Amino acid sequence: MAHDAQSSETPVARGLALAWYGFCSCIGLVVITVQLWKHGMTRPAMFAVPIAVSGLSLAWLRSALKAGPPRKAKFGTHSIIVLMLTGAESIISLFRL
C-alpha cells in the first residue's frame, strides 16, 4: 500500500507529459478546423468538446512547461478527463439529428 502511494507521487517523464498535452491540444484544434470546414458556424454546439479539450490541454501544457511535469496521479486524472470528454462527444453525436 505504501508503495502505491509513493509511485503515484513520483512525476511522470517530462517528455511524456509535454507530448501528451501537445497531442491532445493539436487533435482538438484539428477537430475544430475540420468541423468549421465541413459545417461552418451552422452548428456551434459541436465546438464545445473540442474547445474544452484544446483549452484544458493547452493549460496543462503551459503548467507542465512552467512548473515541471505533473505527478502520476494528476497526469492520470488529466488523461481521464480528456478521454471522457472525447467519449462524451461520441455519445452526443449518436443523438444528433
C-alpha positions in Angstrom: 0.0 0.0 0.0 2.8 2.4 0.8 4.5 1.5 -2.4 1.4 2.6 -4.4 1.2 5.9 -2.6 4.9 6.6 -3.4 4.6 5.6 -7.0 1.6 7.9 -7.6 3.6 10.8 -6.0 6.5 10.5 -8.5 6.4 12.8 -11.5 5.9 11.4 -15.0 8.6 11.9 -17.6 8.7 15.5 -18.8 8.7 14.4 -22.4 5.7 12.2 -22.0 3.6 15.0 -20.3 4.6 17.5 -23.0 3.9 15.1 -25.8 0.5 14.0 -24.5 -0.7 17.5 -23.7 0.6 18.8 -27.1 -1.0 15.9 -28.9 -4.4 16.4 -27.2 -4.4 20.1 -28.0 -3.5 19.5 -31.6 -6.2 16.9 -32.0 -8.7 19.4 -30.6 -7.6 22.1 -33.0 -7.8 19.7 -35.9 -11.3 18.7 -35.0 -12.3 22.3 -34.7 -10.8 23.1 -38.1 -12.5 20.1 -39.8 -15.9 21.0 -38.3 -15.5 24.6 -39.4 -14.6 23.4 -42.9 -17.5 20.9 -43.1 -20.3 22.7 -41.4 -19.2 26.3 -40.9 -20.8 28.0 -38.0 -24.2 26.4 -38.6 -23.8 24.1 -35.5 -21.9 26.0 -32.8 -22.7 23.4 -30.2 -20.3 21.0 -32.0 -17.4 23.1 -30.9 -17.9 22.8 -27.1 -16.0 19.5 -26.6 -13.0 20.2 -29.0 -12.6 23.7 -27.5 -12.7 22.2 -24.0 -10.1 19.5 -24.9 -7.8 22.0 -26.6 -8.2 24.6 -23.8 -7.5 22.2 -21.0 -4.6 20.5 -22.8 -3.0 23.9 -23.5 -3.5 25.0 -19.9 -1.9 21.7 -18.6 0.9 22.1 -21.2 1.7 25.6 -20.0 1.6 24.3 -16.4 4.0 21.5 -17.3 6.4 23.9 -19.0 6.4 26.3 -16.1 6.2 24.1 -13.0 7.7 20.8 -14.4 5.9 17.5 -15.1 2.9 16.6 -13.0 2.7 13.7 -10.6 1.5 10.4 -11.9 -1.9 10.7 -10.2 -2.5 14.2 -11.6 -1.4 13.1 -15.0 -3.8 10.1 -14.9 -6.6 12.4 -13.9 -5.9 14.8 -16.7 -5.8 11.9 -19.2 -9.1 10.5 -17.9 -10.8 13.9 -18.2 -9.6 14.3 -21.9 -10.7 10.7 -22.7 -14.1 11.2 -21.0 -14.6 14.5 -23.0 -13.8 12.6 -26.2 -16.2 9.8 -25.3 -18.9 12.4 -24.5 -18.5 13.8 -27.9 -19.0 10.4 -29.4 -22.1 9.7 -27.3 -23.6 13.1 -28.0 -23.1 12.6 -31.8 -25.2 9.5 -31.6 -28.3 11.5 -30.7 -27.9 14.3 -33.2 -30.5 14.5 -35.9 
